[in-house]
Amino acid sequence: MEHGGGADIGVHKLAHLAGLTFNMDTLYMTWLAMAIVILIAVLATRKLELVPRGWQNLLEMAVTALLDQIEGAMGPNGKKLSPLIITLFLFLLIANWLGLVPGLSSPTNDINTTMGLALMVVVLVHILGVKNRGIVNYVKHFFQPFIPFVIINLIEELAKPVTLAFRLFGNILAGEVMIIILGMLVPKWIPVPNIVWLGFSVFVGLVQAFIFTMLSMSYLANSVNNEHH
């Protein structure tokens, strides 16, 4: 199904190229989220001051909080991945909130986006695991604590991207659907329910970005550290 904009939940403007189908509204909103993250970074760093103000102060608070979480979850080795993790959080936060703007939609309300991000994290987990432990030791850990556990461990690995992707996708999609339903059911002269739900959706967008980032950090921690469980 095709339509003229990205604001209709569950319906996408499609484009076909080389046998592949692209949800163009998702791509547009993804690029917009990326551009906003870059703009925030530029505004925060163009005039660095010892006593931060404005965008610099806001971004420094977010980065400091995330660095504390990274160090607590991943240890000293996690600092190498901090640029990726911080960028991931900022992108998810902006992407989740885009759908709250009239006429726009969240790229994270498309399972293709959330699954792509989840697969990126899980693939990186395995790459770092092989790099830090060696391929033989990394393969061995799937057979721990006993050889029959390889089946359970493999199922767990396969479930990681699925749970990551669907948790974020489901919550963001549900929030946008509820905003549309409230707009249809509640008269415009009674804005309180919409305002309350909008505020709640802002909070949910923040929480879901944080949860996705924290789960990604916990998965990555087992690969950047020598010990594992």
C-alpha positions in Angstrom: 0.0 0.0 0.0 1.2 3.5 -0.8 0.3 6.9 0.6 1.4 10.4 0.4 3.1 10.9 3.8 4.7 9.1 6.7 2.2 10.1 9.3 -0.3 7.3 8.6 0.5 4.6 11.1 1.3 1.2 9.5 1.1 2.4 5.9 4.3 3.3 4.0 5.2 5.1 0.9 7.0 2.4 -1.1 9.8 2.5 -3.7 11.2 -0.4 -5.6 14.8 -0.7 -6.7 16.8 -3.8 -7.9 14.1 -6.1 -6.6 14.1 -4.5 -3.2 11.3 -2.6 -1.5 12.1 0.5 0.5 9.8 2.3 3.0 10.6 5.8 1.9 8.8 7.6 4.7 11.0 5.6 7.2 14.1 6.5 5.3 13.1 10.2 5.3 12.4 10.2 9.0 15.7 8.3 9.7 17.7 10.9 7.8 15.8 13.7 9.6 16.7 12.1 13.0 20.3 11.8 11.9 20.4 15.4 10.8 18.9 16.6 14.1 21.5 14.6 16.1 24.3 16.1 14.0 22.8 19.6 14.4 22.6 19.2 18.2 26.3 18.1 18.2 27.3 21.1 16.1 25.4 23.5 18.3 26.8 22.0 21.5 30.5 22.0 20.3 30.9 25.1 18.1 31.8 27.3 21.1 33.0 25.2 23.9 33.2 26.9 27.3 34.6 25.9 30.6 31.3 26.7 32.2 28.9 25.0 29.8 25.6 26.8 28.8 22.7 26.1 26.5 23.2 23.1 24.1 26.7 22.4 25.5 25.3 22.0 29.0 22.4 19.9 27.9 24.6 17.5 25.8 27.3 17.3 28.5 24.7 16.2 31.1 23.4 13.5 28.8 27.0 12.3 27.8 28.2 12.3 31.5 25.1 10.3 32.6 25.7 7.8 29.7 29.4 7.5 30.4 28.6 6.6 34.0 26.3 3.9 32.8 28.8 2.6 30.3 31.5 2.4 32.9 29.2 0.6 35.4 27.9 -1.9 32.9 31.0 -2.5 30.7 34.0 -1.5 32.8 37.1 0.3 31.5 36.9 -1.5 28.2 33.6 0.0 27.5 35.0 3.5 26.9 36.1 2.4 23.4 32.5 1.9 22.5 31.2 5.0 24.2 30.9 7.1 20.9 28.8 4.4 19.4 26.5 3.9 22.4 26.0 7.7 23.0 25.2 8.2 19.3 22.8 5.3 19.4 21.0 6.7 22.4 20.7 10.2 20.9 19.4 8.8 17.6 16.8 6.6 19.3 15.6 9.5 21.5 15.1 11.9 18.5 13.7 9.1 16.4 11.1 8.1 19.1 10.0 11.7 19.5 9.6 12.6 15.8 6.3 10.8 15.7 4.9 13.2 18.3 5.3 16.1 15.8 2.2 16.5 13.6 2.8 15.4 10.1 5.9 13.3 11.0 6.4 9.7 12.1 8.9 7.9 14.2 11.3 5.7 12.1 11.3 3.4 15.1 7.6 2.6 14.5 8.9 0.5 11.6 10.2 -3.0 12.5 12.8 -2.7 9.7 14.5 0.2 11.6 14.5 -1.5 15.0 15.5 -4.8 13.6 18.3 -3.2 11.7 19.6 -1.5 14.8 19.3 -4.7 16.9 21.1 -6.8 14.3 23.9 -4.1 14.2 24.3 -4.5 18.0 24.3 -8.3 17.9 26.7 -8.6 15.0 29.0 -6.3 16.8 28.8 -8.4 19.9 30.0 -11.5 18.0 32.7 -9.6 16.1 34.1 -8.2 19.4 33.7 -11.6 21.1 35.8 -13.3 18.4 38.4 -10.4 18.4 38.8 -10.4 22.2 38.7 -14.1 23.0 39.8 -15.7 19.8 37.4 -17.8 17.6 38.1 -21.1 19.4 37.4 -19.8 22.9 34.4 -17.8 21.7 32.8 -20.8 20.1 33.5 -22.8 23.2 31.5 -20.5 25.4 28.3 -21.6 23.6 28.8 -25.1 25.0 29.0 -23.9 28.6 28.4 -25.1 31.2 27.6 -28.4 29.5 27.7 -29.4 25.8 23.8 -29.9 25.6 23.4 -26.2 26.6 24.6 -25.2 23.1 21.0 -25.4 21.9 19.8 -23.1 24.7 22.6 -20.7 24.2 22.0 -20.5 20.4 18.3 -19.9 20.9 19.2 -17.1 23.4 21.5 -15.5 20.8 18.8 -15.7 18.1 16.3 -14.2 20.5 18.4 -11.1 21.3 17.8 -9.1 18.2 14.1 -10.1 18.1 13.4 -9.0 21.6 15.4 -5.8 21.2 13.6 -4.9 18.0 10.1 -5.8 18.9 10.2 -4.1 22.3 11.1 -0.8 20.9 8.9 -1.1 17.8 5.8 -2.1 19.8 6.0 0.6 22.4 6.6 3.4 19.9 3.9 2.2 17.5 1.4 1.8 20.3 2.1 5.3 21.5 1.5 6.9 18.1 -1.6 4.8 17.6 -3.0 6.0 20.9 -2.4 9.7 20.0 -4.3 9.2 16.8 -7.2 7.4 18.5 -7.4 10.1 21.2 -7.4 12.8 18.5 -10.4 11.1 16.9 -12.4 10.3 20.0 -11.8 13.4 22.2 -13.3 16.7 21.1 -10.7 19.3 20.2 -12.1 21.7 22.9 -11.1 19.1 25.5 -7.3 19.0 25.0 -6.4 17.6 28.4 -6.3 13.9 27.5 -4.2 14.6 24.4 -1.8 16.7 26.4 -1.5 14.1 29.1 -0.9 11.3 26.7 1.6 13.4 24.7 3.6 14.0 27.9 3.5 10.3 28.7 4.6 9.5 25.1 7.6 11.8 25.6 8.5 9.9 28.7 8.0 6.5 27.0 10.3 7.6 24.1 13.0 8.5 26.6 12.6 5.3 28.5 12.6 3.1 25.4 15.7 4.7 24.1 17.4 4.2 27.5 16.3 0.5 27.7 17.4 -0.3 24.2 20.8 1.3 24.9 21.2 -0.4 28.3 20.4 -3.8 26.8 22.8 -3.2 24.0 25.5 -2.3 26.6 24.8 -5.5 28.6 25.2 -7.6 25.4 28.4 -5.8 24.4 29.8 -6.1 27.9 30.1 -9.8 27.6 32.3 -9.4 24.5 34.6 -6.6 25.6 35.4 -8.2 28.9 37.3 -11.5 29.2 35.0 -13.0 31.7 31.5 -14.0 30.8 28.4 -15.6 32.3 
